[in-house]
Every structure is written in C-alpha cells, then in structure tokens.
Amino acid sequence: MNGNTTPPPDDTDTNGKEWEDDGFGRLDPDDDVPGPPRPVNWNLLLSHDLEQEWVALNRWVEWLRRTYALPASVIPPYWHRHPELHWELSALHLHWLGAYDPEQNASAAIGWHRDFAAARQRLRDWVAASGTRLDRDRPSRQTSWPGEPPAPPVEDVPITDRRSDFIAFVIEQVARRKAAEDAVFARLDDLDADAEDG
C-alpha cells in the first residue's frame, strides 16, 4: 500500500482513546514504497501477503466507515466474515488507491465517488441478504441446487467484540493458508526425493 495515498487517521476513536493501529503516517525517505496498486486475488495470496492485505483492508475500511459515517447496513462489524462484502470492499479500496495516487488525473477522485455510490447500494443489498447486523451475525445463506446436500442451518451469533473477532479470524485464515502452502511444499519435497531415488 502506498503510504502517500493513505488518509491520515483521526486522532481518537469514539471512546476518546488514541488509535492503536497507526498505519497512516507519512513515509520516511528510506521506506520501501511499493509500486502502483494491483488487483488482489484473495484466493492466491501467500499466507504472509494474506495477513498484510487483511490488515491494510481493515484499516482502510475503518477509515472509510468513519469518514463517510456509514451505517452497519452498509458496512457491518463482521464484514470480514462475508466474502461478498470483503471482495467488494477490497475492490473499492484498490480503486480508491488508484484514484488518489499522486500520478493520477485530478478528476479520478470524482470517478471514485461515483463508483462508491454504486458500491454502497451493492453493499446494502448483500448486508440485507446475509442477515448480518450491528449486534449479531450469521453466515451468508447458501442456496443448495438440486442434487446437492442441503445447506447447513445458520444461526445468529451475538457480536460482542469486533476487534477480537477480526484478529482471531485473520489468524485462522493465515494458519489455513500456511497449512496449504506447507502441504504443497511437502509434496514438492517428496517429488524431488523420488526423482533423486529414481
């Protein structure tokens, strides 16, 4: 994420405490600045990159919801647990990074705001369909097609600590991705060993 295009944070959260995640500061001349933003395919990220992308997206979504006073009907607390929401927000984030890049045309920001209006309506639709709310969440309902086993029942769970849930969610996602990577590397090691023996 290019630190020069990231908005400054509010100095305090709604409880008057300083933000713990200060990731919006100016870059030092020695900082390694990545190139222009590229699309993020969440399905293909390595575990380390997955963690970094989740943290960056979460910071931006926090900034977005506060800056634009977005209600839970647009961005609910457990947006991270709903793929339809996190893919949409990720695309919106990348679009924002591109629109506010210093090399961008001055009219790009108004284009982002136009697209943001359309994205807000899609987010509202998905939040309504999923059933996630400010104080409770449930997995997005899946429709079983003929011949498939019925979808498991979904139950509401209360939302008591959004931040802790997000951290636990990211840790679990990264651990799953790391386990998949380790399995691939183990198979490659086995293939190498077989090739040396054969």
C-alpha positions in Angstrom: 0.0 0.0 0.0 1.4 3.4 -0.9 1.6 5.4 2.3 1.5 8.7 0.4 -2.1 8.0 -0.8 -3.4 6.8 2.5 -5.6 9.1 4.5 -4.5 10.4 7.9 -6.3 8.8 10.8 -8.5 10.5 13.3 -6.5 11.2 16.5 -9.0 9.4 18.6 -11.6 6.7 18.3 -15.2 7.2 19.5 -14.1 6.5 23.1 -11.5 9.2 23.1 -8.6 6.7 23.1 -5.7 7.1 20.7 -5.8 4.7 17.8 -3.6 1.6 18.4 -3.2 1.0 14.6 -1.3 4.0 13.4 -0.6 2.9 9.8 -1.4 6.1 8.0 1.7 8.2 8.8 4.0 9.8 6.3 6.7 7.7 4.8 10.3 8.2 5.6 12.7 8.6 2.7 14.2 5.2 3.4 10.9 3.3 3.5 10.4 0.7 0.8 7.5 2.1 -1.3 5.6 -0.4 -3.4 4.6 0.3 -7.0 1.1 1.2 -8.1 -1.8 -0.9 -6.6 -2.6 -4.1 -8.4 -5.7 -6.2 -8.1 -5.7 -8.5 -5.1 -6.8 -12.1 -5.7 -7.6 -13.2 -2.2 -7.6 -16.9 -3.3 -4.0 -16.8 -4.5 -2.2 -14.8 -1.8 0.6 -16.5 0.2 0.0 -16.6 4.0 2.3 -13.6 4.7 0.7 -11.5 2.0 -2.8 -12.6 3.1 -2.1 -11.2 6.6 -0.8 -7.9 5.3 -3.7 -7.4 2.9 -6.3 -8.2 5.7 -4.6 -5.6 8.0 -4.4 -3.0 5.3 -8.0 -3.5 4.2 -9.3 -3.4 7.8 -7.5 -0.1 8.4 -8.9 1.4 5.3 -12.5 0.1 6.0 -12.3 1.6 9.5 -11.2 5.0 7.9 -14.0 4.7 5.2 -16.8 4.0 7.6 -15.8 6.8 10.0 -15.1 9.3 7.3 -18.4 8.8 5.4 -20.4 7.9 8.6 -21.5 4.6 7.1 -24.1 2.7 9.0 -24.0 -1.1 9.7 -26.5 -1.6 6.9 -23.6 -0.7 4.5 -20.6 -1.9 6.4 -21.4 -4.2 9.3 -18.9 -5.0 12.1 -18.4 -8.6 10.8 -17.9 -7.6 7.2 -14.7 -9.7 7.2 -16.8 -12.9 7.7 -18.8 -12.3 4.5 -16.8 -12.9 1.3 -19.2 -10.9 -0.8 -18.5 -7.9 1.4 -14.8 -8.3 1.7 -14.3 -8.7 -2.1 -16.4 -5.6 -2.7 -14.6 -3.6 -0.1 -11.2 -4.8 -1.4 -12.1 -3.7 -4.9 -13.3 -0.3 -3.6 -10.1 0.1 -1.6 -7.9 -0.6 -4.7 -10.0 1.8 -6.7 -9.5 4.4 -4.0 -5.7 3.9 -4.0 -5.6 4.3 -7.8 -7.9 7.4 -7.8 -5.8 9.2 -5.1 -2.4 8.2 -6.5 -0.3 11.4 -6.9 0.3 10.5 -10.6 -3.5 10.2 -11.2 -5.6 12.7 -13.2 -7.3 15.2 -10.9 -10.8 14.0 -12.0 -10.1 10.5 -10.8 -11.5 11.2 -7.3 -14.9 12.2 -8.6 -15.0 8.9 -10.6 -14.2 7.0 -7.4 -17.1 8.8 -5.6 -19.4 7.9 -8.4 -18.4 4.3 -8.2 -18.6 4.5 -4.4 -22.3 5.4 -4.6 -22.9 2.2 -6.7 -20.8 0.1 -4.4 -22.8 1.3 -1.3 -26.0 0.1 -2.9 -24.5 -3.3 -3.6 -23.1 -3.5 -0.1 -26.6 -2.7 1.3 -28.1 -5.4 -0.8 -25.6 -8.0 0.4 -25.9 -7.0 4.0 -29.6 -7.3 3.8 -29.4 -10.7 2.1 -26.8 -12.1 4.5 -28.6 -11.1 7.7 -25.5 -9.6 9.4 -26.3 -6.7 11.7 -24.7 -4.3 14.1 -25.2 -6.6 17.1 -25.4 -10.1 15.6 -24.1 -12.0 12.7 -24.7 -15.2 10.8 -23.0 -16.8 7.8 -24.5 -15.7 4.5 -27.2 -18.2 3.5 -26.3 -20.6 0.7 -28.8 -22.0 -1.7 -28.5 -25.7 -2.4 -29.0 -26.6 -6.0 -31.0 -29.8 -7.0 -28.8 -32.9 -6.2 -26.7 -31.1 -3.6 -26.9 -31.8 0.1 -29.0 -29.2 1.9 -27.1 -26.2 3.3 -26.4 -26.4 7.0 -28.7 -24.3 9.2 -27.4 -20.9 10.1 -27.8 -19.3 13.5 -27.2 -15.8 14.7 -24.2 -15.2 17.0 -24.0 -12.0 19.1 -21.3 -9.5 18.3 -19.6 -8.5 21.5 -16.0 -7.6 20.4 -15.5 -6.9 16.8 -11.7 -6.3 17.0 -11.0 -9.5 18.8 -13.1 -11.4 16.3 -11.3 -9.8 13.4 -7.9 -10.7 14.9 -9.0 -14.3 15.5 -10.4 -14.5 12.0 -7.2 -13.3 10.4 -5.1 -15.7 12.5 -7.3 -18.6 11.4 -7.3 -17.6 7.7 -3.5 -17.2 7.7 -3.0 -20.5 9.5 -5.2 -22.3 7.0 -3.3 -20.8 4.1 0.1 -21.6 5.7 -1.0 -25.2 6.2 -2.0 -25.4 2.5 1.4 -23.9 1.5 3.2 -26.4 3.7 1.3 -29.3 2.2 2.3 -28.2 -1.3 6.0 -27.8 -0.3 5.9 -31.2 1.3 4.6 -32.8 -1.9 7.3 -31.0 -3.9 9.9 -32.3 -1.5 8.5 -35.8 -1.9 8.7 -35.4 -5.7 12.3 -34.2 -5.5 13.2 -37.1 -3.3 11.5 -39.6 -5.7 13.3 -38.1 -8.7 16.7 -38.4 -6.9 16.0 -42.0 -6.0 14.6 -43.0 -9.4 
